[in-house]
Amino acid sequence: MQQYPKVFAALCMGIALVPAAARDAARAATTATANASLCELVDRGGRYDRRIVAVYGVFETDGFENWSLVDPACPTAGVRPAGVFDPAIGSALLEALRHGCLGTLDKRITATWEGVYHWAPARPGQASRWLDVHRIDHLRVARRGGVFCPSRQ
């Protein structure tokens, strides 16, 4: 009879640990970095929603209020990068943007952008997909010749 309380306690402990183990496994799956193309993020947004992703893409901006990550393979779609103007994250990007024309008219900026991807059904006036960037790797700047830049003053 004295065995039953011990067996019962062990059984309860096992049942209590199963949800914790499942939760930890799910958390590990969502914290692993997924490599994806920008086109894939756009086409299958829900699949990557709230996951850490690393994507290679071209940074484009008008130098004022519009900026996006794009891929020539799917030129009509883009992903809004958030946090890239934070000096702790995007110091190399900020340095590249300081030279030449405002924005990327006279330059092509490419990098691997890593962060948490967010997808939402499209709503008027709101970004439906964005990347909370926490790291920028392999940033490259290629100058485009023959571009007239208005004065920055």
Rosetta constraint file for C-alpha pairs under 8 A:
AtomPair CA 2 CA 6 HARMONIC 7.36 0.50
AtomPair CA 3 CA 7 HARMONIC 6.16 0.50
AtomPair CA 4 CA 8 HARMONIC 5.85 0.50
AtomPair CA 5 CA 9 HARMONIC 6.00 0.50
AtomPair CA 6 CA 10 HARMONIC 6.11 0.50
AtomPair CA 7 CA 11 HARMONIC 6.05 0.50
AtomPair CA 8 CA 12 HARMONIC 6.13 0.50
AtomPair CA 9 CA 13 HARMONIC 6.16 0.50
AtomPair CA 10 CA 14 HARMONIC 6.23 0.50
AtomPair CA 11 CA 15 HARMONIC 6.25 0.50
AtomPair CA 12 CA 16 HARMONIC 6.10 0.50
AtomPair CA 13 CA 17 HARMONIC 6.20 0.50
AtomPair CA 14 CA 18 HARMONIC 6.38 0.50
AtomPair CA 15 CA 19 HARMONIC 7.51 0.50
AtomPair CA 16 CA 20 HARMONIC 7.16 0.50
AtomPair CA 17 CA 21 HARMONIC 6.10 0.50
AtomPair CA 18 CA 22 HARMONIC 6.19 0.50
AtomPair CA 19 CA 23 HARMONIC 6.00 0.50
AtomPair CA 20 CA 24 HARMONIC 6.11 0.50
AtomPair CA 21 CA 25 HARMONIC 6.16 0.50
AtomPair CA 22 CA 26 HARMONIC 6.18 0.50
AtomPair CA 23 CA 27 HARMONIC 6.13 0.50
AtomPair CA 24 CA 28 HARMONIC 6.15 0.50
AtomPair CA 25 CA 29 HARMONIC 6.26 0.50
AtomPair CA 26 CA 30 HARMONIC 6.40 0.50
AtomPair CA 27 CA 31 HARMONIC 6.18 0.50
AtomPair CA 28 CA 32 HARMONIC 6.21 0.50
AtomPair CA 30 CA 50 HARMONIC 7.73 0.50
AtomPair CA 30 CA 51 HARMONIC 5.40 0.50
AtomPair CA 30 CA 52 HARMONIC 6.99 0.50
AtomPair CA 31 CA 51 HARMONIC 6.67 0.50
AtomPair CA 31 CA 52 HARMONIC 6.10 0.50
AtomPair CA 32 CA 51 HARMONIC 7.90 0.50
AtomPair CA 32 CA 52 HARMONIC 6.63 0.50
AtomPair CA 33 CA 51 HARMONIC 7.42 0.50
AtomPair CA 33 CA 52 HARMONIC 4.91 0.50
AtomPair CA 33 CA 53 HARMONIC 5.13 0.50
AtomPair CA 33 CA 54 HARMONIC 6.62 0.50
AtomPair CA 34 CA 51 HARMONIC 7.52 0.50
AtomPair CA 34 CA 52 HARMONIC 6.24 0.50
AtomPair CA 34 CA 53 HARMONIC 4.59 0.50
AtomPair CA 34 CA 54 HARMONIC 6.20 0.50
AtomPair CA 35 CA 53 HARMONIC 5.67 0.50
AtomPair CA 35 CA 54 HARMONIC 4.94 0.50
AtomPair CA 35 CA 55 HARMONIC 6.16 0.50
AtomPair CA 36 CA 40 HARMONIC 6.24 0.50
AtomPair CA 36 CA 41 HARMONIC 6.79 0.50
AtomPair CA 36 CA 53 HARMONIC 6.76 0.50
AtomPair CA 36 CA 54 HARMONIC 6.42 0.50
AtomPair CA 36 CA 55 HARMONIC 5.52 0.50
AtomPair CA 37 CA 41 HARMONIC 6.41 0.50
AtomPair CA 37 CA 55 HARMONIC 5.51 0.50
AtomPair CA 37 CA 56 HARMONIC 6.63 0.50
AtomPair CA 37 CA 57 HARMONIC 7.99 0.50
AtomPair CA 38 CA 42 HARMONIC 6.25 0.50
AtomPair CA 38 CA 55 HARMONIC 6.26 0.50
AtomPair CA 38 CA 56 HARMONIC 7.27 0.50
AtomPair CA 38 CA 57 HARMONIC 6.87 0.50
AtomPair CA 38 CA 69 HARMONIC 7.87 0.50
AtomPair CA 38 CA 70 HARMONIC 6.89 0.50
AtomPair CA 38 CA 71 HARMONIC 6.23 0.50
AtomPair CA 38 CA 78 HARMONIC 7.41 0.50
AtomPair CA 38 CA 79 HARMONIC 7.38 0.50
AtomPair CA 39 CA 43 HARMONIC 6.07 0.50
AtomPair CA 39 CA 71 HARMONIC 6.95 0.50
AtomPair CA 39 CA 73 HARMONIC 7.12 0.50
AtomPair CA 39 CA 74 HARMONIC 5.79 0.50
AtomPair CA 39 CA 77 HARMONIC 7.45 0.50
AtomPair CA 40 CA 44 HARMONIC 5.72 0.50
AtomPair CA 40 CA 45 HARMONIC 7.54 0.50
AtomPair CA 41 CA 45 HARMONIC 4.95 0.50
AtomPair CA 41 CA 48 HARMONIC 6.82 0.50
AtomPair CA 42 CA 77 HARMONIC 6.83 0.50
AtomPair CA 42 CA 78 HARMONIC 7.41 0.50
AtomPair CA 42 CA 79 HARMONIC 7.59 0.50
AtomPair CA 42 CA 129 HARMONIC 7.70 0.50
AtomPair CA 44 CA 48 HARMONIC 7.20 0.50
AtomPair CA 45 CA 49 HARMONIC 6.14 0.50
AtomPair CA 45 CA 118 HARMONIC 7.87 0.50
AtomPair CA 45 CA 119 HARMONIC 5.60 0.50
AtomPair CA 45 CA 129 HARMONIC 7.55 0.50
AtomPair CA 46 CA 119 HARMONIC 6.17 0.50
AtomPair CA 46 CA 120 HARMONIC 7.83 0.50
AtomPair CA 48 CA 52 HARMONIC 7.90 0.50
AtomPair CA 48 CA 53 HARMONIC 7.61 0.50
AtomPair CA 48 CA 117 HARMONIC 6.50 0.50
AtomPair CA 48 CA 118 HARMONIC 7.58 0.50
AtomPair CA 48 CA 119 HARMONIC 7.81 0.50
AtomPair CA 49 CA 116 HARMONIC 7.98 0.50
AtomPair CA 49 CA 117 HARMONIC 5.58 0.50
AtomPair CA 49 CA 118 HARMONIC 4.88 0.50
AtomPair CA 49 CA 119 HARMONIC 5.30 0.50
AtomPair CA 50 CA 116 HARMONIC 5.64 0.50
AtomPair CA 50 CA 117 HARMONIC 5.23 0.50
AtomPair CA 50 CA 118 HARMONIC 5.29 0.50
AtomPair CA 50 CA 119 HARMONIC 7.70 0.50
AtomPair CA 51 CA 116 HARMONIC 5.36 0.50
AtomPair CA 51 CA 117 HARMONIC 5.75 0.50
AtomPair CA 51 CA 118 HARMONIC 7.81 0.50
AtomPair CA 52 CA 114 HARMONIC 7.03 0.50
AtomPair CA 52 CA 115 HARMONIC 5.25 0.50
AtomPair CA 52 CA 116 HARMONIC 4.35 0.50
AtomPair CA 52 CA 117 HARMONIC 6.29 0.50
AtomPair CA 53 CA 114 HARMONIC 5.61 0.50
AtomPair CA 53 CA 115 HARMONIC 5.71 0.50
AtomPair CA 53 CA 116 HARMONIC 6.20 0.50
AtomPair CA 53 CA 117 HARMONIC 6.51 0.50
AtomPair CA 54 CA 112 HARMONIC 6.40 0.50
AtomPair CA 54 CA 113 HARMONIC 5.55 0.50
AtomPair CA 54 CA 114 HARMONIC 4.25 0.50
AtomPair CA 54 CA 115 HARMONIC 6.72 0.50
AtomPair CA 55 CA 112 HARMONIC 5.40 0.50
AtomPair CA 55 CA 113 HARMONIC 5.37 0.50
AtomPair CA 55 CA 114 HARMONIC 6.50 0.50
AtomPair CA 56 CA 110 HARMONIC 7.25 0.50
AtomPair CA 56 CA 111 HARMONIC 5.70 0.50
AtomPair CA 56 CA 112 HARMONIC 4.27 0.50
AtomPair CA 56 CA 113 HARMONIC 6.21 0.50
AtomPair CA 57 CA 69 HARMONIC 5.71 0.50
AtomPair CA 57 CA 70 HARMONIC 5.62 0.50
AtomPair CA 57 CA 71 HARMONIC 5.55 0.50
AtomPair CA 57 CA 110 HARMONIC 5.67 0.50
AtomPair CA 57 CA 111 HARMONIC 5.98 0.50
AtomPair CA 57 CA 112 HARMONIC 6.50 0.50
AtomPair CA 57 CA 113 HARMONIC 7.37 0.50
AtomPair CA 58 CA 69 HARMONIC 5.39 0.50
AtomPair CA 58 CA 70 HARMONIC 5.18 0.50
AtomPair CA 58 CA 71 HARMONIC 6.17 0.50
AtomPair CA 58 CA 108 HARMONIC 7.02 0.50
AtomPair CA 58 CA 109 HARMONIC 5.67 0.50
AtomPair CA 58 CA 110 HARMONIC 4.46 0.50
AtomPair CA 58 CA 111 HARMONIC 6.83 0.50
AtomPair CA 59 CA 67 HARMONIC 7.17 0.50
AtomPair CA 59 CA 68 HARMONIC 5.88 0.50
AtomPair CA 59 CA 69 HARMONIC 4.71 0.50
AtomPair CA 59 CA 70 HARMONIC 6.53 0.50
AtomPair CA 59 CA 104 HARMONIC 7.90 0.50
AtomPair CA 59 CA 108 HARMONIC 7.40 0.50
AtomPair CA 59 CA 109 HARMONIC 5.43 0.50
AtomPair CA 59 CA 110 HARMONIC 6.07 0.50
AtomPair CA 59 CA 111 HARMONIC 7.87 0.50
AtomPair CA 60 CA 67 HARMONIC 5.50 0.50
AtomPair CA 60 CA 68 HARMONIC 5.42 0.50
AtomPair CA 60 CA 69 HARMONIC 6.31 0.50
AtomPair CA 60 CA 70 HARMONIC 7.25 0.50
AtomPair CA 60 CA 103 HARMONIC 7.24 0.50
AtomPair CA 60 CA 104 HARMONIC 5.76 0.50
AtomPair CA 60 CA 108 HARMONIC 7.72 0.50
AtomPair CA 60 CA 109 HARMONIC 7.43 0.50
AtomPair CA 61 CA 65 HARMONIC 7.77 0.50
AtomPair CA 61 CA 66 HARMONIC 5.52 0.50
AtomPair CA 61 CA 67 HARMONIC 4.15 0.50
AtomPair CA 61 CA 68 HARMONIC 6.53 0.50
AtomPair CA 61 CA 103 HARMONIC 4.92 0.50
AtomPair CA 61 CA 104 HARMONIC 5.64 0.50
AtomPair CA 62 CA 66 HARMONIC 5.88 0.50
AtomPair CA 62 CA 67 HARMONIC 6.84 0.50
AtomPair CA 62 CA 102 HARMONIC 6.83 0.50
AtomPair CA 62 CA 103 HARMONIC 4.60 0.50
AtomPair CA 62 CA 104 HARMONIC 6.57 0.50
AtomPair CA 62 CA 105 HARMONIC 7.38 0.50
AtomPair CA 63 CA 67 HARMONIC 7.85 0.50
AtomPair CA 63 CA 102 HARMONIC 4.79 0.50
AtomPair CA 63 CA 103 HARMONIC 3.63 0.50
AtomPair CA 63 CA 104 HARMONIC 7.20 0.50
AtomPair CA 64 CA 102 HARMONIC 7.94 0.50
AtomPair CA 64 CA 103 HARMONIC 7.38 0.50
AtomPair CA 67 CA 80 HARMONIC 6.64 0.50
AtomPair CA 67 CA 81 HARMONIC 7.48 0.50
AtomPair CA 68 CA 78 HARMONIC 5.86 0.50
AtomPair CA 68 CA 79 HARMONIC 5.59 0.50
AtomPair CA 68 CA 80 HARMONIC 4.69 0.50
AtomPair CA 68 CA 81 HARMONIC 6.16 0.50
AtomPair CA 69 CA 78 HARMONIC 5.46 0.50
AtomPair CA 69 CA 79 HARMONIC 5.15 0.50
AtomPair CA 69 CA 80 HARMONIC 6.19 0.50
AtomPair CA 69 CA 81 HARMONIC 6.60 0.50
AtomPair CA 70 CA 74 HARMONIC 7.59 0.50
AtomPair CA 70 CA 75 HARMONIC 6.60 0.50
AtomPair CA 70 CA 77 HARMONIC 6.73 0.50
AtomPair CA 70 CA 78 HARMONIC 4.80 0.50
AtomPair CA 70 CA 79 HARMONIC 6.74 0.50
AtomPair CA 71 CA 75 HARMONIC 5.93 0.50
AtomPair CA 71 CA 77 HARMONIC 7.87 0.50
AtomPair CA 71 CA 78 HARMONIC 7.46 0.50
AtomPair CA 79 CA 129 HARMONIC 5.67 0.50
AtomPair CA 79 CA 130 HARMONIC 5.20 0.50
AtomPair CA 79 CA 131 HARMONIC 6.83 0.50
AtomPair CA 80 CA 127 HARMONIC 7.14 0.50
AtomPair CA 80 CA 129 HARMONIC 6.48 0.50
AtomPair CA 80 CA 130 HARMONIC 4.40 0.50
AtomPair CA 80 CA 131 HARMONIC 6.16 0.50
AtomPair CA 81 CA 130 HARMONIC 5.63 0.50
AtomPair CA 81 CA 131 HARMONIC 4.79 0.50
AtomPair CA 81 CA 132 HARMONIC 6.17 0.50
AtomPair CA 81 CA 133 HARMONIC 6.29 0.50
AtomPair CA 82 CA 130 HARMONIC 6.83 0.50
AtomPair CA 82 CA 131 HARMONIC 5.85 0.50
AtomPair CA 82 CA 132 HARMONIC 4.78 0.50
AtomPair CA 82 CA 133 HARMONIC 5.83 0.50
AtomPair CA 83 CA 89 HARMONIC 7.31 0.50
AtomPair CA 83 CA 90 HARMONIC 7.86 0.50
AtomPair CA 83 CA 132 HARMONIC 6.11 0.50
AtomPair CA 83 CA 133 HARMONIC 5.62 0.50
AtomPair CA 83 CA 134 HARMONIC 7.23 0.50
AtomPair CA 84 CA 89 HARMONIC 6.16 0.50
AtomPair CA 84 CA 90 HARMONIC 4.98 0.50
AtomPair CA 84 CA 93 HARMONIC 7.60 0.50
AtomPair CA 84 CA 133 HARMONIC 6.31 0.50
AtomPair CA 84 CA 134 HARMONIC 7.98 0.50
AtomPair CA 85 CA 89 HARMONIC 7.29 0.50
AtomPair CA 85 CA 90 HARMONIC 5.52 0.50
AtomPair CA 85 CA 91 HARMONIC 7.57 0.50
AtomPair CA 85 CA 93 HARMONIC 7.69 0.50
AtomPair CA 85 CA 94 HARMONIC 6.67 0.50
AtomPair CA 86 CA 90 HARMONIC 5.71 0.50
AtomPair CA 86 CA 91 HARMONIC 7.35 0.50
AtomPair CA 87 CA 91 HARMONIC 4.61 0.50
AtomPair CA 87 CA 94 HARMONIC 7.45 0.50
AtomPair CA 89 CA 133 HARMONIC 7.82 0.50
AtomPair CA 89 CA 134 HARMONIC 6.24 0.50
AtomPair CA 89 CA 135 HARMONIC 5.88 0.50
AtomPair CA 89 CA 136 HARMONIC 6.82 0.50
AtomPair CA 90 CA 94 HARMONIC 6.10 0.50
AtomPair CA 90 CA 135 HARMONIC 7.82 0.50
AtomPair CA 90 CA 136 HARMONIC 6.80 0.50
AtomPair CA 91 CA 95 HARMONIC 6.17 0.50
AtomPair CA 92 CA 96 HARMONIC 6.24 0.50
AtomPair CA 92 CA 139 HARMONIC 7.34 0.50
AtomPair CA 93 CA 97 HARMONIC 6.26 0.50
AtomPair CA 93 CA 139 HARMONIC 7.48 0.50
AtomPair CA 94 CA 98 HARMONIC 6.31 0.50
AtomPair CA 95 CA 99 HARMONIC 7.26 0.50
AtomPair CA 96 CA 141 HARMONIC 6.95 0.50
AtomPair CA 97 CA 102 HARMONIC 6.98 0.50
AtomPair CA 97 CA 103 HARMONIC 6.29 0.50
AtomPair CA 97 CA 104 HARMONIC 7.28 0.50
AtomPair CA 98 CA 102 HARMONIC 7.61 0.50
AtomPair CA 100 CA 106 HARMONIC 6.77 0.50
AtomPair CA 100 CA 149 HARMONIC 7.22 0.50
AtomPair CA 101 CA 105 HARMONIC 6.42 0.50
AtomPair CA 101 CA 106 HARMONIC 6.05 0.50
AtomPair CA 101 CA 149 HARMONIC 5.11 0.50
AtomPair CA 101 CA 150 HARMONIC 7.17 0.50
AtomPair CA 101 CA 152 HARMONIC 7.30 0.50
AtomPair CA 102 CA 149 HARMONIC 7.86 0.50
AtomPair CA 102 CA 152 HARMONIC 7.01 0.50
AtomPair CA 104 CA 108 HARMONIC 6.28 0.50
AtomPair CA 104 CA 109 HARMONIC 7.47 0.50
AtomPair CA 105 CA 144 HARMONIC 7.90 0.50
AtomPair CA 105 CA 147 HARMONIC 7.41 0.50
AtomPair CA 106 CA 143 HARMONIC 5.99 0.50
AtomPair CA 106 CA 144 HARMONIC 4.85 0.50
AtomPair CA 106 CA 145 HARMONIC 6.91 0.50
AtomPair CA 106 CA 147 HARMONIC 5.84 0.50
AtomPair CA 106 CA 149 HARMONIC 7.76 0.50
AtomPair CA 107 CA 141 HARMONIC 6.50 0.50
AtomPair CA 107 CA 142 HARMONIC 5.56 0.50
AtomPair CA 107 CA 143 HARMONIC 4.41 0.50
AtomPair CA 107 CA 144 HARMONIC 5.15 0.50
AtomPair CA 108 CA 140 HARMONIC 7.99 0.50
AtomPair CA 108 CA 141 HARMONIC 5.65 0.50
AtomPair CA 108 CA 142 HARMONIC 5.11 0.50
AtomPair CA 108 CA 143 HARMONIC 6.41 0.50
AtomPair CA 108 CA 144 HARMONIC 7.11 0.50
AtomPair CA 109 CA 139 HARMONIC 6.95 0.50
AtomPair CA 109 CA 140 HARMONIC 5.69 0.50
AtomPair CA 109 CA 141 HARMONIC 4.65 0.50
AtomPair CA 109 CA 142 HARMONIC 6.60 0.50
AtomPair CA 110 CA 138 HARMONIC 7.85 0.50
AtomPair CA 110 CA 139 HARMONIC 5.65 0.50
AtomPair CA 110 CA 140 HARMONIC 5.30 0.50
AtomPair CA 110 CA 141 HARMONIC 6.66 0.50
AtomPair CA 111 CA 136 HARMONIC 6.56 0.50
AtomPair CA 111 CA 137 HARMONIC 5.85 0.50
AtomPair CA 111 CA 138 HARMONIC 5.18 0.50
AtomPair CA 111 CA 139 HARMONIC 4.22 0.50
AtomPair CA 111 CA 140 HARMONIC 6.27 0.50
AtomPair CA 112 CA 136 HARMONIC 5.83 0.50
AtomPair CA 112 CA 137 HARMONIC 5.08 0.50
AtomPair CA 112 CA 138 HARMONIC 6.13 0.50
AtomPair CA 112 CA 139 HARMONIC 7.05 0.50
AtomPair CA 113 CA 133 HARMONIC 6.47 0.50
AtomPair CA 113 CA 135 HARMONIC 6.20 0.50
AtomPair CA 113 CA 136 HARMONIC 4.86 0.50
AtomPair CA 113 CA 137 HARMONIC 6.56 0.50
AtomPair CA 114 CA 131 HARMONIC 7.95 0.50
AtomPair CA 114 CA 133 HARMONIC 5.54 0.50
AtomPair CA 114 CA 134 HARMONIC 6.07 0.50
AtomPair CA 114 CA 135 HARMONIC 5.20 0.50
AtomPair CA 114 CA 136 HARMONIC 6.31 0.50
AtomPair CA 115 CA 131 HARMONIC 5.93 0.50
AtomPair CA 115 CA 132 HARMONIC 5.14 0.50
AtomPair CA 115 CA 133 HARMONIC 4.19 0.50
AtomPair CA 115 CA 134 HARMONIC 5.10 0.50
AtomPair CA 115 CA 135 HARMONIC 6.70 0.50
AtomPair CA 116 CA 131 HARMONIC 5.62 0.50
AtomPair CA 116 CA 132 HARMONIC 5.13 0.50
AtomPair CA 116 CA 133 HARMONIC 6.71 0.50
AtomPair CA 116 CA 134 HARMONIC 7.99 0.50
AtomPair CA 117 CA 129 HARMONIC 7.37 0.50
AtomPair CA 117 CA 130 HARMONIC 5.96 0.50
AtomPair CA 117 CA 131 HARMONIC 4.44 0.50
AtomPair CA 117 CA 132 HARMONIC 6.37 0.50
AtomPair CA 118 CA 128 HARMONIC 7.92 0.50
AtomPair CA 118 CA 129 HARMONIC 5.51 0.50
AtomPair CA 118 CA 130 HARMONIC 5.33 0.50
AtomPair CA 118 CA 131 HARMONIC 6.13 0.50
AtomPair CA 118 CA 132 HARMONIC 7.80 0.50
AtomPair CA 119 CA 128 HARMONIC 5.71 0.50
AtomPair CA 119 CA 129 HARMONIC 4.45 0.50
AtomPair CA 119 CA 130 HARMONIC 6.75 0.50
AtomPair CA 120 CA 128 HARMONIC 4.91 0.50
AtomPair CA 120 CA 129 HARMONIC 6.31 0.50
AtomPair CA 121 CA 128 HARMONIC 5.90 0.50
AtomPair CA 122 CA 126 HARMONIC 7.24 0.50
AtomPair CA 122 CA 127 HARMONIC 7.12 0.50
AtomPair CA 122 CA 128 HARMONIC 4.82 0.50
AtomPair CA 123 CA 127 HARMONIC 7.46 0.50
AtomPair CA 123 CA 128 HARMONIC 6.82 0.50
